[in-house]
């Protein structure tokens, strides 16, 4: 099963942007993510609409962080990039005639609701600032120099 990596990819980009002195172009982000600039612009559009990034036009333009990292959670980013449902597990039919299938569906629905609520709660409790702080701590310990990609 193919996974949707928009959240992790955009978190990666946002943390890079937070550590850049200047703007970063869609082309640079595309190289970083192994995709093309058009895909980057489409994905970044949701982040721009939410106010998390801003785009500067012109020769020295590009994308910049447009928000306070302390106020934006992983869930906010997930929602901004149009993330899919948290889980894609489902049932064959929503309203089966078979009583066995009804019992199975109910068990799956209950487990999925609980798991989704827990994941949403966790994503909503972690800010971009916390991720940036974790990066800074590890980078300092390892003598890591932030690459321009």
Secondary structure, DSSP 8 states (H G I E B T S, - for coil): -----HHHHHHHHHHHHHT-SS-B-HHHHHHHHTS-HHHHHHHHHHHHHTTSEEEE-STT-EEEE-S-GGG-BHHHHHHHTT---S-----S-SS-S-HHHHHHHHHHHHHHHHHHHHHHHHHTT-BHHHHHHHHHHHHHHHT------
